[in-house]
C-alpha cells in the first residue's frame, strides 16, 4: 500500500479530523448522545488515520476507475 495523497493533503485531513473529534467530544459532554454521534466519531477518526498513513481508500478507487476508463 503506497501513499496516494500528498503531505499537505495529509496534514489537512489530520487537522480536520482532530478538530472534528474535539468538537464531538466537547458536544457529548454537554448534550445527550444522539444516534448519529458514533458514526461521526468514526468518520473523524478515519480522517486522522488517513492523514497519518497518507492513504485514502476512496482516492484509490477513484484513481483505479479513472485508469480503467482511458482508451
mmCIF file as gemmi writes it, N, C-alpha and C atoms, coordinates in Angstrom:
data_model
loop_
_atom_site.group_PDB
_atom_site.id
_atom_site.type_symbol
_atom_site.label_atom_id
_atom_site.label_alt_id
_atom_site.label_comp_id
_atom_site.label_asym_id
_atom_site.label_entity_id
_atom_site.label_seq_id
_atom_site.pdbx_PDB_ins_code
_atom_site.Cartn_x
_atom_site.Cartn_y
_atom_site.Cartn_z
_atom_site.occupancy
_atom_site.B_iso_or_equiv
_atom_site.pdbx_formal_charge
_atom_site.auth_seq_id
_atom_site.auth_asym_id
_atom_site.pdbx_PDB_model_num
ATOM 1 N N . UNK Axp A 1 ? 0.842 -1.154 0 1 0 ? 1 A 1
ATOM 2 C CA . UNK Axp A 1 ? 0 0 0 1 0 ? 1 A 1
ATOM 3 C C . UNK Axp A 1 ? 0.9 1.234 0 1 0 ? 1 A 1
ATOM 4 N N . UNK Axp A 2 ? 0.944 1.925 -1.112 1 0 ? 2 A 1
ATOM 5 C CA . UNK Axp A 2 ? 1.779 3.114 -1.188 1 0 ? 2 A 1
ATOM 6 C C . UNK Axp A 2 ? 0.925 4.364 -1 1 0 ? 2 A 1
ATOM 7 N N . UNK Axp A 3 ? 1.517 5.448 -0.499 1 0 ? 3 A 1
ATOM 8 C CA . UNK Axp A 3 ? 0.759 6.676 -0.258 1 0 ? 3 A 1
ATOM 9 C C . UNK Axp A 3 ? 0.145 7.212 -1.553 1 0 ? 3 A 1
ATOM 10 N N . UNK Axp A 4 ? -1.11 7.639 -1.476 1 0 ? 4 A 1
ATOM 11 C CA . UNK Axp A 4 ? -1.756 8.202 -2.659 1 0 ? 4 A 1
ATOM 12 C C . UNK Axp A 4 ? -2.267 9.616 -2.425 1 0 ? 4 A 1
ATOM 13 N N . UNK Axp A 5 ? -1.895 10.232 -1.294 1 0 ? 5 A 1
ATOM 14 C CA . UNK Axp A 5 ? -2.205 11.64 -1.06 1 0 ? 5 A 1
ATOM 15 C C . UNK Axp A 5 ? -0.926 12.343 -0.648 1 0 ? 5 A 1
ATOM 16 N N . UNK Axp A 6 ? -0.858 13.624 -0.906 1 0 ? 6 A 1
ATOM 17 C CA . UNK Axp A 6 ? 0.339 14.393 -0.618 1 0 ? 6 A 1
ATOM 18 C C . UNK Axp A 6 ? 0.455 14.787 0.848 1 0 ? 6 A 1
ATOM 19 N N . UNK Axp A 7 ? 1.583 15.413 1.164 1 0 ? 7 A 1
ATOM 20 C CA . UNK Axp A 7 ? 1.864 15.831 2.534 1 0 ? 7 A 1
ATOM 21 C C . UNK Axp A 7 ? 0.859 16.884 3.002 1 0 ? 7 A 1
ATOM 22 N N . UNK Axp A 8 ? 0.599 17.879 2.173 1 0 ? 8 A 1
ATOM 23 C CA . UNK Axp A 8 ? -0.321 18.949 2.561 1 0 ? 8 A 1
ATOM 24 C C . UNK Axp A 8 ? -1.723 18.38 2.764 1 0 ? 8 A 1
ATOM 25 N N . UNK Axp A 9 ? -2.149 17.52 1.851 1 0 ? 9 A 1
ATOM 26 C CA . UNK Axp A 9 ? -3.466 16.885 1.971 1 0 ? 9 A 1
ATOM 27 C C . UNK Axp A 9 ? -3.544 16.071 3.255 1 0 ? 9 A 1
ATOM 28 N N . UNK Axp A 10 ? -2.491 15.36 3.595 1 0 ? 10 A 1
ATOM 29 C CA . UNK Axp A 10 ? -2.472 14.564 4.821 1 0 ? 10 A 1
ATOM 30 C C . UNK Axp A 10 ? -2.569 15.452 6.059 1 0 ? 10 A 1
ATOM 31 N N . UNK Axp A 11 ? -1.857 16.568 6.051 1 0 ? 11 A 1
ATOM 32 C CA . UNK Axp A 11 ? -1.914 17.483 7.197 1 0 ? 11 A 1
ATOM 33 C C . UNK Axp A 11 ? -3.3 18.104 7.344 1 0 ? 11 A 1
ATOM 34 N N . UNK Axp A 12 ? -3.933 18.44 6.232 1 0 ? 12 A 1
ATOM 35 C CA . UNK Axp A 12 ? -5.291 18.999 6.272 1 0 ? 12 A 1
ATOM 36 C C . UNK Axp A 12 ? -6.263 17.957 6.81 1 0 ? 12 A 1
ATOM 37 N N . UNK Axp A 13 ? -6.138 16.716 6.363 1 0 ? 13 A 1
ATOM 38 C CA . UNK Axp A 13 ? -7.005 15.641 6.856 1 0 ? 13 A 1
ATOM 39 C C . UNK Axp A 13 ? -6.83 15.425 8.352 1 0 ? 13 A 1
ATOM 40 N N . UNK Axp A 14 ? -5.589 15.431 8.818 1 0 ? 14 A 1
ATOM 41 C CA . UNK Axp A 14 ? -5.352 15.23 10.244 1 0 ? 14 A 1
ATOM 42 C C . UNK Axp A 14 ? -5.899 16.401 11.061 1 0 ? 14 A 1
ATOM 43 N N . UNK Axp A 15 ? -5.701 17.605 10.582 1 0 ? 15 A 1
ATOM 44 C CA . UNK Axp A 15 ? -6.197 18.785 11.293 1 0 ? 15 A 1
ATOM 45 C C . UNK Axp A 15 ? -7.719 18.776 11.364 1 0 ? 15 A 1
ATOM 46 N N . UNK Axp A 16 ? -8.367 18.501 10.236 1 0 ? 16 A 1
ATOM 47 C CA . UNK Axp A 16 ? -9.842 18.458 10.221 1 0 ? 16 A 1
ATOM 48 C C . UNK Axp A 16 ? -10.363 17.311 11.085 1 0 ? 16 A 1
ATOM 49 N N . UNK Axp A 17 ? -9.735 16.171 11.018 1 0 ? 17 A 1
ATOM 50 C CA . UNK Axp A 17 ? -10.167 15.026 11.811 1 0 ? 17 A 1
ATOM 51 C C . UNK Axp A 17 ? -10.032 15.277 13.308 1 0 ? 17 A 1
ATOM 52 N N . UNK Axp A 18 ? -8.906 15.854 13.712 1 0 ? 18 A 1
ATOM 53 C CA . UNK Axp A 18 ? -8.718 16.153 15.131 1 0 ? 18 A 1
ATOM 54 C C . UNK Axp A 18 ? -9.675 17.248 15.605 1 0 ? 18 A 1
ATOM 55 N N . UNK Axp A 19 ? -9.939 18.212 14.741 1 0 ? 19 A 1
ATOM 56 C CA . UNK Axp A 19 ? -10.908 19.259 15.084 1 0 ? 19 A 1
ATOM 57 C C . UNK Axp A 19 ? -12.301 18.676 15.246 1 0 ? 19 A 1
ATOM 58 N N . UNK Axp A 20 ? -12.681 17.79 14.338 1 0 ? 20 A 1
ATOM 59 C CA . UNK Axp A 20 ? -13.992 17.138 14.439 1 0 ? 20 A 1
ATOM 60 C C . UNK Axp A 20 ? -14.087 16.306 15.709 1 0 ? 20 A 1
ATOM 61 N N . UNK Axp A 21 ? -13.04 15.557 16.024 1 0 ? 21 A 1
ATOM 62 C CA . UNK Axp A 21 ? -13.047 14.745 17.242 1 0 ? 21 A 1
ATOM 63 C C . UNK Axp A 21 ? -13.164 15.609 18.492 1 0 ? 21 A 1
ATOM 64 N N . UNK Axp A 22 ? -12.435 16.712 18.524 1 0 ? 22 A 1
ATOM 65 C CA . UNK Axp A 22 ? -12.508 17.613 19.669 1 0 ? 22 A 1
ATOM 66 C C . UNK Axp A 22 ? -13.915 18.176 19.826 1 0 ? 22 A 1
ATOM 67 N N . UNK Axp A 23 ? -14.499 18.624 18.72 1 0 ? 23 A 1
ATOM 68 C CA . UNK Axp A 23 ? -15.849 19.174 18.762 1 0 ? 23 A 1
ATOM 69 C C . UNK Axp A 23 ? -16.848 18.128 19.237 1 0 ? 23 A 1
ATOM 70 N N . UNK Axp A 24 ? -16.747 16.916 18.717 1 0 ? 24 A 1
ATOM 71 C CA . UNK Axp A 24 ? -17.695 15.87 19.09 1 0 ? 24 A 1
ATOM 72 C C . UNK Axp A 24 ? -17.554 15.461 20.552 1 0 ? 24 A 1
ATOM 73 N N . UNK Axp A 25 ? -16.332 15.426 21.063 1 0 ? 25 A 1
ATOM 74 C CA . UNK Axp A 25 ? -16.121 15.084 22.469 1 0 ? 25 A 1
ATOM 75 C C . UNK Axp A 25 ? -16.683 16.182 23.368 1 0 ? 25 A 1
ATOM 76 N N . UNK Axp A 26 ? -16.44 17.439 23.018 1 0 ? 26 A 1
ATOM 77 C CA . UNK Axp A 26 ? -16.976 18.543 23.814 1 0 ? 26 A 1
ATOM 78 C C . UNK Axp A 26 ? -18.501 18.562 23.761 1 0 ? 26 A 1
ATOM 79 N N . UNK Axp A 27 ? -19.055 18.269 22.605 1 0 ? 27 A 1
ATOM 80 C CA . UNK Axp A 27 ? -20.509 18.259 22.453 1 0 ? 27 A 1
ATOM 81 C C . UNK Axp A 27 ? -21.132 17.118 23.251 1 0 ? 27 A 1
ATOM 82 N N . UNK Axp A 28 ? -20.469 15.985 23.296 1 0 ? 28 A 1
ATOM 83 C CA . UNK Axp A 28 ? -21.027 14.843 24.018 1 0 ? 28 A 1
ATOM 84 C C . UNK Axp A 28 ? -21.053 15.095 25.521 1 0 ? 28 A 1
ATOM 85 N N . UNK Axp A 29 ? -20.194 15.968 26.013 1 0 ? 29 A 1
ATOM 86 C CA . UNK Axp A 29 ? -20.183 16.29 27.446 1 0 ? 29 A 1
ATOM 87 C C . UNK Axp A 29 ? -21.356 17.179 27.83 1 0 ? 29 A 1
ATOM 88 N N . UNK Axp A 30 ? -21.877 17.979 26.867 1 0 ? 30 A 1
ATOM 89 C CA . UNK Axp A 30 ? -22.94 18.925 27.2 1 0 ? 30 A 1
ATOM 90 C C . UNK Axp A 30 ? -24.328 18.442 26.783 1 0 ? 30 A 1
ATOM 91 N N . UNK Axp A 31 ? -24.413 17.625 25.738 1 0 ? 31 A 1
ATOM 92 C CA . UNK Axp A 31 ? -25.706 17.162 25.239 1 0 ? 31 A 1
ATOM 93 C C . UNK Axp A 31 ? -25.805 15.652 25.359 1 0 ? 31 A 1
ATOM 94 N N . UNK Axp A 32 ? -27.028 15.166 25.299 1 0 ? 32 A 1
ATOM 95 C CA . UNK Axp A 32 ? -27.231 13.72 25.317 1 0 ? 32 A 1
ATOM 96 C C . UNK Axp A 32 ? -26.713 13.099 24.026 1 0 ? 32 A 1
ATOM 97 N N . UNK Axp A 33 ? -26.431 11.82 24.091 1 0 ? 33 A 1
ATOM 98 C CA . UNK Axp A 33 ? -25.945 11.098 22.918 1 0 ? 33 A 1
ATOM 99 C C . UNK Axp A 33 ? -27.014 11.068 21.84 1 0 ? 33 A 1
ATOM 100 N N . UNK Axp A 34 ? -26.633 11.321 20.634 1 0 ? 34 A 1
ATOM 101 C CA . UNK Axp A 34 ? -27.563 11.184 19.52 1 0 ? 34 A 1
ATOM 102 C C . UNK Axp A 34 ? -27.216 9.907 18.753 1 0 ? 34 A 1
ATOM 103 N N . UNK Axp A 35 ? -28.12 9.475 17.903 1 0 ? 35 A 1
ATOM 104 C CA . UNK Axp A 35 ? -27.906 8.232 17.16 1 0 ? 35 A 1
ATOM 105 C C . UNK Axp A 35 ? -26.779 8.38 16.145 1 0 ? 35 A 1
ATOM 106 N N . UNK Axp A 36 ? -26.53 9.588 15.667 1 0 ? 36 A 1
ATOM 107 C CA . UNK Axp A 36 ? -25.52 9.808 14.642 1 0 ? 36 A 1
ATOM 108 C C . UNK Axp A 36 ? -24.123 10.022 15.234 1 0 ? 36 A 1
ATOM 109 N N . UNK Axp A 37 ? -24.032 10.28 16.508 1 0 ? 37 A 1
ATOM 110 C CA . UNK Axp A 37 ? -22.748 10.619 17.135 1 0 ? 37 A 1
ATOM 111 C C . UNK Axp A 37 ? -21.658 9.556 16.937 1 0 ? 37 A 1
ATOM 112 N N . UNK Axp A 38 ? -21.91 8.276 17.157 1 0 ? 38 A 1
ATOM 113 C CA . UNK Axp A 38 ? -20.828 7.292 16.962 1 0 ? 38 A 1
ATOM 114 C C . UNK Axp A 38 ? -20.325 7.238 15.521 1 0 ? 38 A 1
ATOM 115 N N . UNK Axp A 39 ? -21.206 7.42 14.565 1 0 ? 39 A 1
ATOM 116 C CA . UNK Axp A 39 ? -20.774 7.415 13.166 1 0 ? 39 A 1
ATOM 117 C C . UNK Axp A 39 ? -19.892 8.62 12.857 1 0 ? 39 A 1
ATOM 118 N N . UNK Axp A 40 ? -20.202 9.761 13.444 1 0 ? 40 A 1
ATOM 119 C CA . UNK Axp A 40 ? -19.379 10.945 13.23 1 0 ? 40 A 1
ATOM 120 C C . UNK Axp A 40 ? -18.001 10.785 13.867 1 0 ? 40 A 1
ATOM 121 N N . UNK Axp A 41 ? -17.946 10.153 15.02 1 0 ? 41 A 1
ATOM 122 C CA . UNK Axp A 41 ? -16.661 9.906 15.68 1 0 ? 41 A 1
ATOM 123 C C . UNK Axp A 41 ? -15.814 8.961 14.832 1 0 ? 41 A 1
ATOM 124 N N . UNK Axp A 42 ? -16.43 7.943 14.277 1 0 ? 42 A 1
ATOM 125 C CA . UNK Axp A 42 ? -15.704 7.001 13.412 1 0 ? 42 A 1
ATOM 126 C C . UNK Axp A 42 ? -15.189 7.708 12.164 1 0 ? 42 A 1
ATOM 127 N N . UNK Axp A 43 ? -16.018 8.56 11.554 1 0 ? 43 A 1
ATOM 128 C CA . UNK Axp A 43 ? -15.599 9.297 10.362 1 0 ? 43 A 1
ATOM 129 C C . UNK Axp A 43 ? -14.431 10.231 10.678 1 0 ? 43 A 1
ATOM 130 N N . UNK Axp A 44 ? -14.476 10.906 11.815 1 0 ? 44 A 1
ATOM 131 C CA . UNK Axp A 44 ? -13.385 11.805 12.197 1 0 ? 44 A 1
ATOM 132 C C . UNK Axp A 44 ? -12.097 11.023 12.457 1 0 ? 44 A 1
ATOM 133 N N . UNK Axp A 45 ? -12.216 9.895 13.143 1 0 ? 45 A 1
ATOM 134 C CA . UNK Axp A 45 ? -11.037 9.067 13.411 1 0 ? 45 A 1
ATOM 135 C C . UNK Axp A 45 ? -10.454 8.513 12.113 1 0 ? 45 A 1
ATOM 136 N N . UNK Axp A 46 ? -11.316 8.202 11.163 1 0 ? 46 A 1
ATOM 137 C CA . UNK Axp A 46 ? -10.848 7.7 9.867 1 0 ? 46 A 1
ATOM 138 C C . UNK Axp A 46 ? -10.048 8.779 9.13 1 0 ? 46 A 1
ATOM 139 N N . UNK Axp A 47 ? -10.471 10.033 9.232 1 0 ? 47 A 1
ATOM 140 C CA . UNK Axp A 47 ? -9.725 11.128 8.593 1 0 ? 47 A 1
ATOM 141 C C . UNK Axp A 47 ? -8.343 11.284 9.224 1 0 ? 47 A 1
ATOM 142 N N . UNK Axp A 48 ? -8.259 11.144 10.532 1 0 ? 48 A 1
ATOM 143 C CA . UNK Axp A 48 ? -6.96 11.226 11.204 1 0 ? 48 A 1
ATOM 144 C C . UNK Axp A 48 ? -6.065 10.075 10.743 1 0 ? 48 A 1
ATOM 145 N N . UNK Axp A 49 ? -6.625 8.878 10.652 1 0 ? 49 A 1
ATOM 146 C CA . UNK Axp A 49 ? -5.847 7.712 10.225 1 0 ? 49 A 1
ATOM 147 C C . UNK Axp A 49 ? -5.393 7.861 8.774 1 0 ? 49 A 1
ATOM 148 N N . UNK Axp A 50 ? -6.259 8.375 7.908 1 0 ? 50 A 1
ATOM 149 C CA . UNK Axp A 50 ? -5.874 8.588 6.507 1 0 ? 50 A 1
ATOM 150 C C . UNK Axp A 50 ? -4.708 9.553 6.411 1 0 ? 50 A 1
ATOM 151 N N . UNK Axp A 51 ? -4.74 10.599 7.213 1 0 ? 51 A 1
ATOM 152 C CA . UNK Axp A 51 ? -3.633 11.554 7.198 1 0 ? 51 A 1
ATOM 153 C C . UNK Axp A 51 ? -2.347 10.952 7.729 1 0 ? 51 A 1
ATOM 154 N N . UNK Axp A 52 ? -2.465 10.102 8.733 1 0 ? 52 A 1
ATOM 155 C CA . UNK Axp A 52 ? -1.264 9.504 9.337 1 0 ? 52 A 1
ATOM 156 C C . UNK Axp A 52 ? -0.567 8.542 8.388 1 0 ? 52 A 1
ATOM 157 N N . UNK Axp A 53 ? -1.334 7.737 7.661 1 0 ? 53 A 1
ATOM 158 C CA . UNK Axp A 53 ? -0.719 6.759 6.759 1 0 ? 53 A 1
ATOM 159 C C . UNK Axp A 53 ? -0.623 7.259 5.316 1 0 ? 53 A 1
ATOM 160 N N . UNK Axp A 54 ? -1.197 8.431 5.048 1 0 ? 54 A 1
ATOM 161 C CA . UNK Axp A 54 ? -1.186 9.055 3.721 1 0 ? 54 A 1
ATOM 162 C C . UNK Axp A 54 ? -1.786 8.148 2.652 1 0 ? 54 A 1
ATOM 163 N N . UNK Axp A 55 ? -2.846 7.453 3.01 1 0 ? 55 A 1
ATOM 164 C CA . UNK Axp A 55 ? -3.546 6.587 2.07 1 0 ? 55 A 1
ATOM 165 C C . UNK Axp A 55 ? -5.046 6.782 2.248 1 0 ? 55 A 1
ATOM 166 N N . UNK Axp A 56 ? -5.735 7.074 1.148 1 0 ? 56 A 1
ATOM 167 C CA . UNK Axp A 56 ? -7.183 7.246 1.183 1 0 ? 56 A 1
ATOM 168 C C . UNK Axp A 56 ? -7.809 6.182 0.282 1 0 ? 56 A 1
ATOM 169 N N . UNK Axp A 57 ? -8.651 5.312 0.82 1 0 ? 57 A 1
ATOM 170 C CA . UNK Axp A 57 ? -9.262 4.268 0.004 1 0 ? 57 A 1
ATOM 171 C C . UNK Axp A 57 ? -10.162 4.824 -1.099 1 0 ? 57 A 1
ATOM 172 N N . UNK Axp A 58 ? -10.878 5.902 -0.844 1 0 ? 58 A 1
ATOM 173 C CA . UNK Axp A 58 ? -11.742 6.48 -1.869 1 0 ? 58 A 1
ATOM 174 C C . UNK Axp A 58 ? -10.934 7.068 -3.018 1 0 ? 58 A 1
ATOM 175 N N . UNK Axp A 59 ? -9.818 7.687 -2.712 1 0 ? 59 A 1
ATOM 176 C CA . UNK Axp A 59 ? -8.938 8.205 -3.756 1 0 ? 59 A 1
ATOM 177 C C . UNK Axp A 59 ? -8.369 7.059 -4.587 1 0 ? 59 A 1
ATOM 178 N N . UNK Axp A 60 ? -8.032 5.958 -3.936 1 0 ? 60 A 1
ATOM 179 C CA . UNK Axp A 60 ? -7.506 4.796 -4.661 1 0 ? 60 A 1
ATOM 180 C C . UNK Axp A 60 ? -8.556 4.228 -5.619 1 0 ? 60 A 1
ATOM 181 N N . UNK Axp A 61 ? -9.797 4.133 -5.166 1 0 ? 61 A 1
ATOM 182 C CA . UNK Axp A 61 ? -10.873 3.63 -6.03 1 0 ? 61 A 1
ATOM 183 C C . UNK Axp A 61 ? -11.094 4.579 -7.191 1 0 ? 61 A 1
ATOM 184 N N . UNK Axp A 62 ? -11.099 5.872 -6.924 1 0 ? 62 A 1
ATOM 185 C CA . UNK Axp A 62 ? -11.296 6.861 -7.989 1 0 ? 62 A 1
ATOM 186 C C . UNK Axp A 62 ? -10.171 6.788 -9.025 1 0 ? 62 A 1
ATOM 187 N N . UNK Axp A 63 ? -8.929 6.708 -8.57 1 0 ? 63 A 1
ATOM 188 C CA . UNK Axp A 63 ? -7.797 6.619 -9.5 1 0 ? 63 A 1
ATOM 189 C C . UNK Axp A 63 ? -7.861 5.345 -10.33 1 0 ? 63 A 1
ATOM 190 N N . UNK Axp A 64 ? -8.281 4.238 -9.723 1 0 ? 64 A 1
ATOM 191 C CA . UNK Axp A 64 ? -8.388 2.976 -10.463 1 0 ? 64 A 1
ATOM 192 C C . UNK Axp A 64 ? -9.496 3.057 -11.517 1 0 ? 64 A 1
ATOM 193 N N . UNK Axp A 65 ? -10.615 3.654 -11.16 1 0 ? 65 A 1
ATOM 194 C CA . UNK Axp A 65 ? -11.709 3.806 -12.128 1 0 ? 65 A 1
ATOM 195 C C . UNK Axp A 65 ? -11.299 4.713 -13.272 1 0 ? 65 A 1
ATOM 196 N N . UNK Axp A 66 ? -10.535 5.768 -12.958 1 0 ? 66 A 1
ATOM 197 C CA . UNK Axp A 66 ? -10.072 6.697 -13.978 1 0 ? 66 A 1
ATOM 198 C C . UNK Axp A 66 ? -9.108 6.002 -14.951 1 0 ? 66 A 1
ATOM 199 N N . UNK Axp A 67 ? -8.238 5.145 -14.441 1 0 ? 67 A 1
ATOM 200 C CA . UNK Axp A 67 ? -7.309 4.404 -15.294 1 0 ? 67 A 1
ATOM 201 C C . UNK Axp A 67 ? -8.041 3.424 -16.209 1 0 ? 67 A 1
ATOM 202 N N . UNK Axp A 68 ? -9.08 2.789 -15.71 1 0 ? 68 A 1
ATOM 203 C CA . UNK Axp A 68 ? -9.827 1.809 -16.492 1 0 ? 68 A 1
ATOM 204 C C . UNK Axp A 68 ? -10.636 2.453 -17.605 1 0 ? 68 A 1
ATOM 205 N N . UNK Axp A 69 ? -10.974 3.718 -17.485 1 0 ? 69 A 1
ATOM 206 C CA . UNK Axp A 69 ? -11.801 4.371 -18.499 1 0 ? 69 A 1
ATOM 207 C C . UNK Axp A 69 ? -10.987 5.028 -19.588 1 0 ? 69 A 1
ATOM 208 N N . UNK Axp A 70 ? -9.663 5.049 -19.466 1 0 ? 70 A 1
ATOM 209 C CA . UNK Axp A 70 ? -8.837 5.644 -20.504 1 0 ? 70 A 1
ATOM 210 C C . UNK Axp A 70 ? -8.77 4.696 -21.696 1 0 ? 70 A 1
ATOM 211 N N . UNK Axp A 71 ? -8.758 5.257 -22.874 1 0 ? 71 A 1
ATOM 212 C CA . UNK Axp A 71 ? -8.746 4.448 -24.095 1 0 ? 71 A 1
ATOM 213 C C . UNK Axp A 71 ? -7.372 4.262 -24.596 1 0 ? 71 A 1
